[in-house]
Amino acid sequence: MDELNTRCGIPLGDAPDPIALFRRWYDDAKHSELNDPNAMSLATATLDGKPSLRIVLMKRLDERGFSFYTNGESRKGHELRSNSAVALCFHWKSRQRQVRVEGTVTELSAADVDAYFARRHRMSQIGAWASEQSRPLGSRAELEQRTADAEARFPDVVPRPPYWTGFVVWPERIEFWQEREYRLHDRCVFLREGDGWTKQRLYP
Ligand SMILES: Cc1cc2nc3c(=O)[nH]c(=O)nc-3n(C[C@H](O)[C@H](O)[C@H](O)COP(=O)(O)O)c2cc1C
């Protein structure tokens, strides 16, 4: 067994599967993180390579990758639509672990986004109508007025705003980092190759 397996409890095996490993670490984090074990930093960049970074919540991990939801007309929305290269970073302080993901993003289908939006709390749905995410806001009162207006406009079912959307990150590179004594941490990177993955240990 690879030394990394024993030290990190990482079941790499013969056919390395970083998604299975991610799920295991994520399950661990769900038991120990104070808030939002699904919080991930999302790095995007403009077409000319200027980066920006913010936290979003991972809402699903499946064969397509890591999904999250947002306002398609936000700053990140514009950047994602013009440059599909993205990076994610999870940091689970309670486990002294980090997972870095790099890949490309695609927009989820309207059906996918509708299904998720319909499950959200009514006031979160209202908030999606009230907020012109990332654009200038004159005052808090203006936001509260827009919220009240949306509540009055949709007394029953709240439809999904056309600009509210979701994206999925198809991972090409996933790196696991586990803190160890004296800065001699464990790092292992998985690179997508054909239908599978290769793995490589890195110096910390
Ligand atoms: C813990 C946490 C979770 C967040 N989750 C989301 C999210 O799932 N979607 C989202 O659009 N913004 C989320 N935000 C807000 C974003 O970090 C950011 O402020 C907002 O999306 C605007 O980013 P932009 O101007 O780069 O588009 C979250 C912030 C925090 C701190």
The ligand as a Tripos MOL2 file, in Angstrom:
@<TRIPOS>MOLECULE
LIG
   31    33     1     0     0
SMALL
NO_CHARGES

@<TRIPOS>ATOM
      1 C1        -20.4260   30.8200    3.0920 C.3       1 LIG1
      2 C2        -20.8320   31.5620    1.8550 C.ar      1 LIG1
      3 C3        -21.6370   30.9350    0.9220 C.ar      1 LIG1
      4 C4        -22.0240   31.5900   -0.2450 C.ar      1 LIG1
      5 N1        -22.7440   30.8970   -1.1890 N.ar      1 LIG1
      6 C5        -23.0630   31.5120   -2.3470 C.ar      1 LIG1
      7 C6        -23.6970   30.7700   -3.3920 C.ar      1 LIG1
      8 O1        -23.9420   29.5500   -3.2930 O.2       1 LIG1
      9 N2        -24.0270   31.4430   -4.5300 N.ar      1 LIG1
     10 C7        -23.7480   32.7850   -4.7010 C.ar      1 LIG1
     11 O2        -24.0880   33.3290   -5.7450 O.2       1 LIG1
     12 N3        -23.1170   33.4900   -3.7450 N.ar      1 LIG1
     13 C8        -22.7570   32.8890   -2.5870 C.ar      1 LIG1
     14 N4        -22.0870   33.5920   -1.6100 N.ar      1 LIG1
     15 C9        -21.7680   35.0360   -1.8540 C.3       1 LIG1
     16 C10       -20.5210   35.1250   -2.7560 C.3       1 LIG1
     17 O3        -19.3510   34.8690   -2.0000 O.3       1 LIG1
     18 C11       -20.3910   36.4950   -3.4480 C.3       1 LIG1
     19 O4        -20.3930   37.5300   -2.5090 O.3       1 LIG1
     20 C12       -21.5300   36.7470   -4.4480 C.3       1 LIG1
     21 O5        -21.8810   35.5700   -5.1460 O.3       1 LIG1
     22 C13       -21.1150   37.8150   -5.4700 C.3       1 LIG1
     23 O6        -19.9530   37.4000   -6.1500 O.3       1 LIG1
     24 P1        -19.5150   38.0620   -7.5520 P.3       1 LIG1
     25 O7        -19.7020   39.5360   -7.4280 O.co2     1 LIG1
     26 O8        -18.0760   37.6810   -7.7320 O.co2     1 LIG1
     27 O9        -20.3840   37.4560   -8.6270 O.co2     1 LIG1
     28 C14       -21.6490   32.9510   -0.4450 C.ar      1 LIG1
     29 C15       -20.8490   33.5860    0.5040 C.ar      1 LIG1
     30 C16       -20.4420   32.9060    1.6260 C.ar      1 LIG1
     31 C17       -19.5190   33.6050    2.6160 C.3       1 LIG1
@<TRIPOS>BOND
     1     1     2 1
     2     2     3 ar
     3     2    30 ar
     4     3     4 ar
     5     4     5 ar
     6     4    28 ar
     7     5     6 ar
     8     6     7 ar
     9     6    13 1
    10     7     8 2
    11     7     9 ar
    12     9    10 ar
    13    10    11 2
    14    10    12 ar
    15    12    13 ar
    16    13    14 ar
    17    14    15 1
    18    14    28 ar
    19    15    16 1
    20    16    17 1
    21    16    18 1
    22    18    19 1
    23    18    20 1
    24    20    21 1
    25    20    22 1
    26    22    23 1
    27    23    24 1
    28    24    25 2
    29    24    26 1
    30    24    27 1
    31    28    29 ar
    32    29    30 ar
    33    30    31 1
@<TRIPOS>SUBSTRUCTURE
     1 LIG1         1 GROUP 0 **** ****
